[in-house]
Amino acid sequence: MYGGGVFDFLASILFWVVGVFLLVWLIREFSKPKVGGDHHETHHAKNPLEILKERYAKGEITKKEFESKKIDLLS
């Protein structure tokens, strides 16, 4: 006759809850974009204002062009 009863039932429930939690955690951990050592950009689309700021910072456009384009973008 099997004599485990309630303890075995609770232990099996705990086992499955912990197992599902670990599985979800692992999936989320390995699907995060990597930050640090790899200098590739993440798959995040830049908005037009960020691109405009980068172009100005690189010296590709003048301050006058930057201000004019910024006004166009924000209106």
Stockholm file with secondary structure:
# STOCKHOLM 1.0

chainA/1-75         MYGGGVFDFLASILFWVVGVFLLVWLIREFSKPKVGGDHHETHHAKNPLEILKERYAKGEITKKEFESKKIDLLS
#=GR chainA/1-75 SS CCCCTHHHHHHHHHHHHHHHHHHHHHHHHHHSCCCSSCCSCCSCCCCHHHHHHHHHHHTSSCHHHHHHHHHHHHC
#=GC SS_cons        CCCCTHHHHHHHHHHHHHHHHHHHHHHHHHHSCCCSSCCSCCSCCCCHHHHHHHHHHHTSSCHHHHHHHHHHHHC
//
